[in-house]
Amino acid sequence: MKYLLLTLFFCTFIYAETMSLTDHLTLNTYNKRPSLKHTSDKRAHKLNKIDEKQAIAIAEKKCKEDIVKLKLKHHNLYLYYIAKTPKCTLFINALDGSIIDSKIINMGSK
């Protein structure tokens, strides 16, 4: 019984945190006017819980490089930073700060 509870506890922390459906719908606009895209980017920056400075610190620690370029993106229910350095590219979850595999983002929902 202990092992079952322990595995359930750890399984909840394996997956990266995702956005709720209402947050996802506020970010997805079907009208691609630049002004609407700009407001969608503002909403995405309000939703993230990990600041850009924290994401840069995570990328510097993981890639062991000082020059990091960040871009905030969303795909399906994931809100994430793309952290690029000259030698490595990371996908950092903007909601909980975990590292996301690129295959998970492209697969869609869990």
C-alpha positions as CSV (number, residue, x, y, z in Angstrom):
1,M,0.0,0.0,0.0
2,K,2.9,2.3,0.8
3,Y,4.4,1.8,-2.6
4,L,1.2,2.4,-4.4
5,L,0.7,5.8,-2.7
6,L,4.4,6.6,-3.2
7,T,4.2,5.9,-7.0
8,L,1.0,7.9,-7.3
9,F,2.6,10.8,-5.5
10,F,5.7,10.8,-7.8
11,C,3.6,10.3,-11.0
12,T,1.8,13.6,-10.3
13,F,5.2,15.5,-10.5
14,I,6.5,13.7,-13.6
15,Y,4.4,15.6,-16.1
16,A,4.9,19.3,-16.7
17,E,2.1,21.6,-15.6
18,T,-0.3,22.6,-18.4
19,M,-2.6,25.5,-18.9
20,S,-6.3,25.3,-18.3
21,L,-8.7,25.2,-21.3
22,T,-9.9,28.7,-20.6
23,D,-6.3,30.0,-20.6
24,H,-5.6,28.1,-23.8
25,L,-8.7,29.6,-25.5
26,T,-7.7,33.2,-24.6
27,L,-4.3,32.7,-26.2
28,N,-5.6,31.0,-29.4
29,T,-7.0,33.6,-31.8
30,Y,-8.0,32.6,-35.3
31,N,-7.8,36.1,-36.6
32,K,-4.1,36.6,-37.4
33,R,-4.0,40.4,-37.3
34,P,-0.8,41.8,-35.8
35,S,-2.7,43.8,-33.2
36,L,-4.5,40.7,-31.9
37,K,-1.3,38.7,-31.9
38,H,0.3,41.4,-29.7
39,T,-2.5,41.2,-27.2
40,S,-2.2,37.4,-27.2
41,D,1.5,37.8,-26.4
42,K,0.6,40.1,-23.5
43,R,-1.8,37.5,-22.1
44,A,0.9,34.8,-22.4
45,H,3.3,37.0,-20.4
46,K,0.6,37.5,-17.7
47,L,0.0,33.7,-17.4
48,N,3.6,32.6,-16.9
49,K,4.7,31.9,-13.3
50,I,8.4,31.6,-14.1
51,D,10.0,35.0,-14.8
52,E,12.4,35.5,-17.7
53,K,15.3,35.9,-15.2
54,Q,14.5,32.6,-13.6
55,A,14.2,30.9,-17.1
56,I,17.6,32.3,-18.1
57,A,19.1,31.0,-14.8
58,I,17.7,27.5,-15.5
59,A,19.1,27.6,-19.1
60,E,22.5,28.8,-17.9
61,K,22.7,26.1,-15.3
62,K,21.6,23.3,-17.7
63,C,23.5,24.3,-20.8
64,K,26.5,25.8,-18.9
65,E,26.7,28.8,-21.2
66,D,26.2,32.5,-20.5
67,I,24.5,33.7,-23.7
68,V,20.8,32.7,-23.7
69,K,18.0,34.0,-26.0
70,L,14.5,33.4,-24.8
71,K,11.2,33.3,-26.6
72,L,7.8,32.7,-24.9
73,K,5.6,30.3,-27.0
74,H,2.5,28.2,-26.5
75,H,1.4,25.1,-28.3
76,N,-1.6,23.0,-27.3
77,L,-1.9,23.3,-23.5
78,Y,1.8,24.1,-23.0
79,L,3.2,27.5,-22.3
80,Y,7.0,27.4,-22.5
81,Y,10.2,29.3,-23.1
82,I,12.5,28.3,-25.9
83,A,16.0,29.0,-24.6
84,K,18.6,28.9,-27.3
85,T,22.4,29.0,-26.7
86,P,25.0,28.5,-29.4
87,K,25.3,24.8,-28.4
88,C,22.0,23.8,-26.9
89,T,18.2,24.4,-27.1
90,L,15.9,23.9,-24.1
91,F,12.2,24.0,-23.7
92,I,11.4,25.4,-20.2
93,N,7.8,25.2,-18.9
94,A,6.7,28.7,-18.1
95,L,4.3,27.5,-15.5
96,D,6.5,25.4,-13.2
97,G,10.1,25.7,-14.5
98,S,10.6,22.1,-15.6
99,I,12.4,21.1,-18.7
100,I,10.1,19.7,-21.4
101,D,11.1,17.3,-24.1
102,S,10.4,18.6,-27.6
103,K,8.6,15.4,-28.4
104,I,6.0,16.0,-25.7
105,I,5.2,19.4,-27.0
106,N,4.7,18.2,-30.6
107,M,2.6,15.2,-29.4
108,G,-0.1,17.4,-27.9
109,S,-1.9,16.6,-24.8
110,K,-0.9,13.8,-22.4
